């Protein structure tokens, strides 16, 4: 397709300027979107129906995100226009993320081992030792196959055409179920779209994850795998259920597990005790074992950590990985990649400042207009402050707070996220900010599901892209060529 | 052994009573000291009713931790540690201050950072400044250790195990745990790595027996990486009668016991009895003799 034809199509479809994921500044359609736009020419009129049907499809399947209010958890908002990545774009992105996931895994391993990175000044000890994710009780433990971050979800955003990492999630990265279900919805509601475009399948994810979990099991030949969920009130409960179903694992809550003589058991349907080999945990490590960590936790099982220490049960992700996804550690990930792997980072961070460092703090204060400050111990996009959006009084007060507790905040330069074409509520299209959370599985070598979860801002002016902030998702296509 | 070696027999009994039957309880006990420096454990036994096999591990700070799991229904759990411990007075050394850069990449950095029970707040920094001005030298460290018991009153029951440094400063009175937390906060604020020590305070006189609670004090680390014990309750260096049990960032890391149980019962606060006797040389000889016999029997069995 020539650029002129592409431009003509973009105009004919009424695609909005500013949707730079799809359309270049000069109005030309970006090559990966050629097949999709050809499809949309035929299907544009049917898009509102597809969205409606998709919402119904999610409702029927019970695909929810968030805590149920008045009995029913909200349906995950869905946009029917896929986001498309070319094979080339994906190849370099997945190489970069593999590199990053490996470095993060080595860092966790190091934190609970010799702490070389701290001794050699690569990562400041003051940040590790003050991290709520640094769990002293597991220092010295070596998990099976020396792997800690079996699953990482690394959030990337495209800024001025180039992907950057916004945040690393190696604690309990969630979202894969929504990516899988978005694809299934599209395949069932618009099967013809996939006939025109060569889209790589993603359904192999759960099988891969099951294989990794089996490999770390104490009894690999007959591994009993459970998915440990905090319960049905957790925002991602739907995902926990789906993963358990598709991996042929048992979905359990902490009170259903019992530790006897350093072995973990669950009750099966007949009430008999079954020995558990692997826990795929969606409970934060700090809540896993009230005997070791949080004494008030009802979400885990007492004795779990000792059972893990002795190798009688495997836990994925391993307890303690939170030290690597502490937001204040993030600025040091590029240095980690150079240190552990001896390679140059293949993907950059968004410019980020460690506020516990006096010089960096001064820079942030001087350039507050272009900064975004995020609370370190929060997720879900809560508590984010945009420097330019604060009144002078508010800004002064806020900066006082930051100076008083610099460890609690992280400053990033505000970046303009790329925008994807989305269906507007009343029909037609509008550009909305998107990010992407690819999922990296660590086995002998990293494996990444093609694409991942594309999250869409709730409305065209929204700056934060997060499922907890009213955003939705769309299908993510990685093309085979 | 030198003449200044003191030997103690320690009996530390803990009774946990539940209002109704408990089906399962897990307990972690930090009551055995590592042999370090001048202190050595000659004999140790941990026995519980109902009976449970204690299993031990070493925690992050190098302390022994014993796990006692009671898997039969019980309304009461009692466990007693009997130990024979010898100690002599640690050598009094002068410590030198850390270079900032050296400390930044040293694991002991951890001990100048705030910890759950030792927040580094403005009030403790101000107190250091009020007492010592800008001087952060070792002389100020010693002066602070001496001044804490002069400025604050030791009153049993004035505070609880959960009390904070602010509670101590507001009330003006507390016990060794509070004095230790305060001293830790002041030291860390002044850039000295410092850790919490839990232990006992034994009698100095031979064959004398004391009954009482556990004791706590501080170890401060100099630039050579070695720790020196200072007691902010007595306002002096630690002596041969300071028997160390466990070290950590604060009380939360070294609590001698914590447990969990299953059942509808409510647990009363544990009843704790600590009895420490300074043994005569004759008594010590008997212990060492028995230890030797025991060893021979084991040898024969193999």
Interface residues (C-beta under 8 A of the other chain):
Chain A: X115 X118 X119 X120 X121 X124 X125 X126 X129 X130 X136 X137 X139 X140 X260 X290 X291 X295 X302 X303 X306 X309
Chain B: X26 X28 X57 X59 X60 X61 X67 X69 X71 X104 X105 X106 X107 X109 X110 X113 X114 X253 X258 X260
